[in-house]
């Protein structure tokens, strides 16, 4: 049965804000507005991921989660900050990824609102748009160079350690310490005798996927040798989150990220590998008794997974293409048992935003891979192995996210992890462009210097 809080107009009927969270939020807002930009990201991310999403202020029937209030504070900081300009530009300059994320958020807002044609739906969609687009714009402002990336990952390392300890505590006490604040269940879910820790996340899968997706970036930070202590701390915390949530999806995301890093040795043969993968999938589809996506039903790494539900969700989405392609489809719950649970990011985007939103979303991923690949090849030609490895780790992280999306869909908190990743990708792309422009200027100056002066001068 679909939980009541997922309906428009559902959720808390009044404000749910623990005094400790209220104080923490007030301090975080002051820090976001007053600290230097490089340091403000710590307060922003801490409040996003360590406060349960159920902590909410209700004004006139409109729900302002702590996350949204913090995003508004971040947008205010961005609006009032003087943007430093330089002859070479900055990583804050708009790029194709920025435009695609903006189109994705606006497309989902408009199409889903048209689909429902209800005022509560419009209000809810505006809130979702603020979560996605507002959070992305704040993180793009806060993360502008590799030093910012390192600092952001140190913050994530602290968060994973705190969350990992709390999730271990859930395994021992069978109580979620964040449940004492309100807005989240005090007692974690138990399936097939296995307790699934969730920390401050609303869903245990999200907690595990959050940790799994950070591991490739922590490995990059370890290879940098500048912050090995924070990197080791982050890896321990992240792996703890993956294991204590007792879910297959985070394990698959973890494996995908590690596999992506291991493919570094074959980085010059990736086109051949991609084509080979497509051929294998098509071949399996032709010889299998069921469709190739039915392989999802066979995934069970913990003995308590629901792979068949994931397969059935994808299968229904494909079979009901005519229902959702134009403006999405709100009655997907009638497709079968538990079909209300859109635990697949691609299906969730399709059913809530139609084909146009899905195409924009996929284009965002495709463009990210393309820009990273182009930048990596340039760094390879320039002989900058460290920068090339940084770009490769970003690509492996995108791959980990995509793998996890076959078992979960992102909302609110988890969207900020994707926003942070896309901001880091923008940094990597900008660094490559800056070095390329510098090389062109050097070559141009050397060419001018080698040209002899005109006769008679």
Buried (B, 14 or more C-beta within 10 A) or exposed (E): EEEEEEEBBBBBEEEBBBEEBBEBBEEBBEBBBEBEBBBBBBBBBBBBBBBBBBBBBBEEEBBBBBBBBBBBBBBBBBEEEEEEEEEEEEBBEEBBBBEBBBBBBBBBBBBBBBBBEEEBBBBBBEBBBBBBBBBBBBBBBBBBBBEBBBBBBBBBBBBBBBBBEBBBBBBEEEBBBBBEBBBBBEEBBEBEEBBBBBBBBBBBBBBBBBBBBBBBBBBBBBBBEEBEEBBBBBBBBBBBBBBBBBBBBBBBBBBBBBEBBEBEEEBEEBEEEEEEEEEEEEEEBEEEEEBBBBBBBEBEBBEBBBBBBBBBBBBBBEEBEEBBBEBBBBEBBEBEEBBBBBBBBBBBBBBBBBBBBBBBBBBBBEBBBEBBBEBBBBBBEBEBEEBBBBBBBBBBBBBBBBBBBBBBBBBBBBBBBBBBBBBBBBBBBBBBBBBBEEEEEEEEEEEEEEEEEEEEE
